[in-house]
Amino acid sequence: MKTSTQTSSAAKLVGDEKAVELIAKAGFDAWDFSMFDMCKYDWSKKILLKNSHPLAGNDYLAFARRLKQVGLDNGIVCNQSHAPFPTFCAEIRSYFKRAIECTAEAGGEICIIHPDNNKSAEENAEMYFELLPFAKDCGVKIATENMWNWDSEKNESSFAACATGADFVKHVDAVNDDFLVACLDIGHAEMRGSGNGAANMIYALGPRLQALHIHDNDKWHDSHQIPFSMSIDYEPIVKALKDTNYSGYFTLEADYYLDDFSSENVFDGIKDLYASVRKLADMFEEM
C-alpha cells in the first residue's frame, strides 16, 4: 500500500517545492497536489480575491512541471490533486479545467473536485458532465467527495452532497463514467449528524472508491488531525478497504497538524505524518 499527503500545510511554511522535497524525504511514496492557492476566496465577503500565486497566473503549467520534477528528483510522484473550492462560487468553477490540466502536467491520475454541498446528484452531475471531456483529453479522472454542512442549532454537522453512502453512490452513478470516481474523506464520514460512518460508506461505494482523504477528529468537528490522535477507530475502516479490494493510495489530509510547527521544524511534523499513515498501510497489508 503506497502513501501520500497533501502539500498545502507544509507549503505555507516552506513553499511548494520544498514541501514536495520534504514529503519525499520523510518516506512518502507520492504527493497530493493542493491547488487552493489557485483561487483565494474570502468566506466572509463571499468574493474571490486577487492572487499572485503562480497557479493563478499565466505560467501555471510551468509551475506544475517544476513540482513534478522536484518529486521525480526525490523519488516520488504526484498521485492526485485537490481543486480549489467552494464549488458554489462560479468564478472558482471557472478554474476547474485549469486544475485538471495542472494535475496532468504534474503526473497525477485523479483530481478531486467538490460537489456543490446543496445540490442534488443530478444537479452536480451537470457540472461533472461539462468537465469530463476535458478531463479525458488530459487523461485525468475526476473524484467527487463527501461533504458536510453545519447545523448551528444542533451544534453538529448536517447532510450535504455525498454525505451518506447512498447519496455518494447516487452521485457517482448519476454520471456513470469511468472517469468520475469517489474520494472518501474519512474525517467527514465520521462526523456526527451527517455521515453514516466511513466503513459503511466504503462497503457501499465498492470499486467506485479510488481515492482517500485520511485524518482524525473527535467524531464531531472537522479537525483534520494526524491519525491515531483523536477518536476515529481505524481498524474497521481499514478492514472495509481490504474487504473491498481498495487499490488506491493511502493519502493524508491532516493539514491542521502542521499548524503547531515552524519552517525550522516542519520536517519533524511531516515525519510524524508519515509514521501515522505507514501504520495504517501496515494494518492494511497485514489483514
N, C-alpha and C positions, 0 to 999 in steps of 0.2 A: 504494500500500500504506500503510495507516494504522498508527500506532504507539501503544503503550500501555505502562504499567508499573504494578506493584503499589504500594500505598500504605503498607504496614506499616513498612518500614525508615525512610522519611522521617518517618512519623507518630511513631515513637519519639522523634525528636529535636525536632520542631516541632508535633506534634499533627496530627490528621487533616485538619482544614480547611485549615491552612497547607500541608500536604503536597499536597493537590489543587491548590491555587493555584500552588505552585512547579512541579509537574509540567506544568501548563498553560504557565507562563511559560518553561519550558525548551524547549518546542516540541512536546511530545507531543499527539496527537490525542485521547487518551482516558486514563482512569484505571481500573485494576483494583482493585476494592473488596476489600481484605483484611479478613476478618471474624474473625481469630484472637482478638481481644480479646473476642469474644462469649463465649468459654469459656477459662478459664485452667487448663491441665492440668499437673499435677505428674508428670513422667515417672518420677521415682524412686519416688514413693509410689503412682503409678497412680490418682490421685484428681483430681476436679475441685475447684478452689479457688474460694473466694468472690471476687467480682469486681465492682468499682464502675463499670466502663466503661459508657457509655450503651447500647452494643449488648447488654449483659447485663441492662439494666433495662427498665422498662415503657415508656420513651419511645424505643425503638429505631427506630421508623418515623420519628419526628420527626428523629432524628439522620441517618438515611439521606436524608431530604428536604433537610436542611441541606447535606450534602455534594454532593448533586445540584445544588443552587442555586449553591454555590461554583464547581462545574465550569462550569455554564452561564454564570455571570457572567464567567468567564475563557475562555470559548470552547471548552470541551471537554466530552465526555460520558463516562459510565461505560459501558464496553463489556462487562465481565464481572466476576465476583466469585469469591472463594475462601472456601468454608465452613470452619468450624473442623474440626480433626482432633485425635487419631486416631479413625477410624471405629469401631474395635473397642470404644470406650467408649460404653456405652448412653446415658449422660447427655448426651454430646456429640451423638449421633444425634438426641436429642430436640430439638436446636436447628436441625436442618437445614431445617425448614419456615420457621423464622424467617429463616434465611439467604436462602432463596428469596424470601421476602416483602420483605426489605431490598433484594435485587437489583432486584426490580421497582420498588420505591419510588425507588431511585437511578437507574433508567432502563437498567439493564444487561440484556443479552439472554441471557447464559449464566451459570450458577452452577456452579463446579467443586466436586464432592463426591467425595472419595477413595473408592475401593472399600476394603473390608477386605483388607489385604495377603494374608491367608492363607485367604481364601475363594475358592471356585470361581466361574466365571462365572455359573452357575445360582444359587448362594447369594447372590452380590452382586446378581443381578437381582431377587431378592425385595425387597431394600431399595429399589432404584430403582422397582420397580412400586408400592410403597407411597407414594412421593413424587410420582410423575408426575401423578396427577390434580390435586394441589395446584399443582404447577409449571405445568400447562397453564392452570389458572384464573388464575394470575399472569402468564401469557404469557412464562415464562422457561424456557429449555432447561437441562437438567442435563448436565454433561460429566463423564465418568469420566476418570481419569488413570492413566498408567503408573507403577507403584510399584516399590520395591526393599526387600529385606531385607539383613542383613549377616551374612556367614559369618566368624566370628572366627577359625576355624582357617585358612581360606584367605586371610584378611585382604582380602576383596573383597566386593562386593555379590553377592546371590544372588536367585533368582527370587521374584517376588511378583506379585500380580494385575496384569494388563495389561502385564507387563514385556517381552513379545515381541510382534511384530506379530500373530502367530497368536492369542495369548491376548487381545490387545486387541480384535481383530475379534470373537472369540468372546464377549467381554463385551458389546460393543455389540449384536451380532446376537442375543444371548440375550434382550434386551429388545425389539429390533426395533420401535422407535418413533422418529419424527422428533424427539421431544423429549429423546432420550438420545443424546448425541454424544460425540466424543472430544476431549480436550485432551492434546496430546502435550507432555510435559516433555522438552525437548531434552537437558538435562543428565543426567536419569535414563537416557534411552535410550542414552547414550554411555558409561555406567559399565561397566567390565569385570566380567564374571561374571554379569550378569543380563540386560540388554537385548541386542538384536541390531542396534543402530545406528539412529539417527534416520531416515536416508534410507530404509532398508529398511522401517521402520515406517510412514513416510509413504506409500510406494507400496502397502503392504498395506491401510492404512486408507482411502485414496481419499477419497470425499466424506463419509465419517463424521467426518473431521478438520475441526473448525470452530473450534478454539482452540489457542493455544500458550502454553507457559511457556519462555522463552528465557533461557539463561545459559550460562556456560562452566565447565569443570572440567579436571582433569588426566586425564580418562578413567578415573578410579579412585575418587575421592571425590566426594561431592555438595557441591561448593564454592559453587555459586550466585554465581559471579563475573561481572563485566562481560564481554560478548562480545569476542573477539579478545585476551584477556589470558592465556589458558592453552592448552589442547591441542586443542580441538574444531576440526575443519575444517568451516567453514560452507558452502563452495561447493557440495558435493554435496547438502547438506541443503536449501539454498535452491533448487537445481535441481529436487529432488524436489517441493518445494512448488509450483514453477512448472509442472512437468510434470503435476501432478495438479490444477491449477487451484484451488489454495487461495485462498479469498476472505475469510478472517477477518483479524483484526488480528495484527500482529507485537507480541506482548506480552512484556515482560521480567519475569523473576522473579529478577533478580540482586541479591537483597536483602542479601547479606553485603558487597557492595561499599561500601555506605554506612557500614559499621561503623567505618571509619577517619576518618569526618567528624564534625563537631560541629554544633550548631544554628547556629553562626555561618557555617560554610562549606558546609553541606549542599547549597545550591543549585549549587555548583560540581560536586559529585558527581552531582546529578541531570542537569546539562547534559552531563556525561561519558556518562551512561547514554543520554541521547537521541542523542548523536553516534554511539554504537555501534549502536543499533537503526536509526537512519536509514541507516547504512552498509549494514546488512542489507537494509533496504527498497529502497535504491537498487540493490543487487545483483539483487534480485527483479525490479524494474522494467526493468532493462537486459538481462535474459536473453531 
